[in-house]
Amino acid sequence: MIVVGAGPTGLLLAGDLAAAGVPVTLVEKRPRGISNLSRAFALHARSLEQLDARGLADELEAVGQPLSDIRFLQRVSVRLDTLPSRFQHVLVLPQYEVEKALERRGSAAGVRFAYDTEVAGLRQDADGVTLRVRGADGEPGEMRAAYVVGADGLHSAVRRAIGQPFPGRSVIRSVVLADVLLEEQPEQVLNAAAGGDAFALIVPFGDGYHRVVCWHRRREVPDSAPLALDEVREITRSAFGRDYGMREARWLSRFHSDERQAPAYRVGRVFLAGDAAHVHSPAGGQGMNTGLQDAANLSWKLVAVLHGHAGPALLDTYQSERHPVGRSVLRSSGGILRLAMAERPWTLALRAVLIAAFGRVGLLRRRAIGQVTGIGYAYAAPRGAHPLTGRRIPDVALASGRLYEALRGGRFVLITPEEYTADGRGDRLAVEHWASGRRTTVLVRPDGYVAWAAETPDAARLEEALVSWTGRS
């Protein structure tokens, strides 16, 4: 296997493959070493659950800052302490901390890293993919693999190489990012405000610095335009009415925000994941999180096919399951952005109505929180399937401990009230029992979604389901 792009998406995917015994090379055009220039700054509950299933969540919780109360536009308070998850918060930490943890995991599992290596093109045939690359010295070379995953971001060389379009548009230009020290602490832990033509978001990193994301409607300049701390102060004052004594920026950057999605996440033996497949506004902090979920969905399917436990048709479900989620994230993040930047009377009125409804209507609030945190997404189930099929399963208590600890082997988990021995399937199936007296039999996929469930299955039905999902013993 070859994975292109050593961001969070590519690192998680490559680590999963290597941990399952699949030889994998991770190609990255940057020199070795994790960049500390980071746009993403938040891990939501569903991503933390996936990282928990890989034994990484606790170490990231130790270096990040959990926030269970988020304030939007200084008017809406979103509380996360009732989430049906072990992680009832959003964890604020720089993307590079996530990358460090995932790189350590990948290295320990045997991922081969090819830094300073740029993709120059590819060709694929019935048996595999040949990737054309250029090293730091400019010398051309080739790599060969059964499958290639492009997780190489907005300007994906893999996406261009397979001729996949990236339709969409730029929604805002000259978004300003800065990591700064503040003399005064904001009233809330996470703050977002809009005033006049300005919008600003302030988030603490927990190390004394705060991330400021801000934008001014009347100041759209190229990403390459010089940026000074005075500009960040001015936009923040326009949005909040104050700059909190902003000083000493350790990082300043501009970027533009696009809304784009590739029509196909799979072309033959080549897949797209993360920002190579979809990009959207930073509103809601869903970018890195959506990419991590892409990787978690695709990795176990590739493992099953490469080890001969499933047919290639399983790989088609990556498109059918993740493309609708990417489309939904584009809509929800775009909606948050447009609400924040409303300026016309009718859009301001609509914002007021929606904010009031968010506070009063529990179903609307739960649905919005489920989308942003990722725990509200489910995958389509066959007609007549058990109601749990396709749904995310929380970290339920098992007789031996927690479900997400049982998922750490990258295997399916069969939770059953009956005795069952995974003879011949121990490499891909763990058998567990409920800590309670529950009688439902549930087969949990390695990514924490229910593959199959039944209330009182007989031995034949259970074996049929296991063969279908995990292969023959």
ABEGO torsion letter per residue (X at the ends): XBBBEABAAAAAAAAAAAAAGBBBBBBBABBBEBBABBABABBBAAAAAAAAAAGAAAAAAAABBBBABBBBGGABBBBAAABBBABBBBBBBBAAAAAAAAAAAAAAAGBBBBBGBBBAEBBBBAAEBBBBBBBAAGBBBBBBBABBBBAAEAABAAAAAAGBBBBEBBABBGBBBBBBBBABBBABABBBBBBEABBBBBBBAGAGBBBBBBBBAABBBBAABBBBAAAAAAAAAAAAGBAGGBBGBABBBBBBBBBBBBABABBEABBBBEAAABBBBABGGAAAAAAAAAAAAAAAAAAAAAAGABBAAAAAAAAAAAAAAAAAAAAAAAAAAAAAABABAAAAAAAAAAAAAAAABAAAAAAAAAAAAGAABBBBBBBGBBAABGBBBBBBBBAAEBAAAAAAAGBBBBBBABBBBABGAAAABBBBBBABABABBBBBBAAGBBABBBABBBAAAAAAAAAAAAEBX
